[in-house]
């Protein structure tokens, strides 16, 4: 390869400013290089809620975004995942108490499929029937929230802590709770993907 070709390749590499989705205030997530625009699509960017808000107290919340659109020198993203760090989750667990988890896949009003993983931590050890009742409450409340909210609103309620607070207030009547958190929320499928899956399942049934 000639020096001119190498030089041309270096010139072609451009840096793009990556922005968070509008619901996260279009905050800058950093910059990423690419020689061709197509290389940027589906590239994932990880950050913390603390970095987005300049609040170190929020650094226990990890956010993952994926590039889904590109402008002249800007890459735009969509939300993919919200997850609490392992260290933070470990710090919440106490000896002699119970940790109740649930894995719930829901469909929002605008047909986004999302998996939500709430966790409830009790003040003392709960028995099996109490854990089952707490888990049932978490499932019912997440499903109810999804049927009444768009994808963006559902993620807002997770990130802002409204969903975990609502679950806490309801489930604490079953057994004393110390804390409720949404340890993970993951986008599983967009509306067009959900629609395609439904069409395929209908074809199979026929």
Rosetta blueprint (number, residue, H / E / L):
1 X L
2 X L
3 X H
4 X H
5 X H
6 X H
7 X H
8 X H
9 X H
10 X H
11 X H
12 X H
13 X L
14 X E
15 X E
16 X E
17 X E
18 X E
19 X E
20 X L
21 X L
22 X H
23 X H
24 X H
25 X L
26 X L
27 X L
28 X E
29 X E
30 X E
31 X E
32 X E
33 X E
34 X E
35 X L
36 X L
37 X H
38 X H
39 X H
40 X L
41 X L
42 X L
43 X L
44 X E
45 X E
46 X E
47 X E
48 X E
49 X H
50 X H
51 X H
52 X H
53 X H
54 X L
55 X L
56 X H
57 X H
58 X H
59 X L
60 X L
61 X E
62 X E
63 X E
64 X E
65 X E
66 X E
67 X E
68 X E
69 X E
70 X E
71 X L
72 X L
73 X L
74 X E
75 X E
76 X E
77 X E
78 X E
79 X E
80 X E
81 X E
82 X E
83 X E
84 X E
85 X L
86 X H
87 X H
88 X H
89 X H
90 X H
91 X H
92 X H
93 X L
94 X L
95 X L
96 X L
97 X L
98 X L
99 X E
100 X E
101 X E
102 X L
103 X L
104 X E
105 X E
106 X E
107 X E
108 X L
109 X L
110 X L
111 X L
112 X L
113 X E
114 X E
115 X E
116 X E
117 X E
118 X E
119 X E
120 X E
121 X E
122 X E
123 X L
124 X L
125 X L
126 X L
127 X L
128 X H
129 X H
130 X H
131 X H
132 X H
133 X H
134 X H
135 X H
136 X H
137 X H
138 X H
139 X H
140 X H
141 X H
142 X H
143 X H
144 X H
145 X H
146 X H
147 X H
148 X H
149 X L
150 X L
151 X H
152 X H
153 X H
154 X H
155 X H
156 X H
157 X H
158 X H
159 X H
160 X L
161 X L
162 X H
163 X H
164 X H
165 X H
166 X H
167 X H
168 X H
169 X H
170 X H
171 X H
172 X L
173 X L
174 X L
175 X L
176 X L
177 X E
178 X E
179 X E
180 X E
181 X E
182 X E
183 X E
184 X E
185 X E
186 X E
187 X E
188 X E
189 X E
190 X L
191 X H
192 X H
193 X H
194 X H
195 X H
196 X H
197 X H
198 X H
199 X H
200 X H
201 X H
202 X H
203 X H
204 X H
205 X H
206 X L
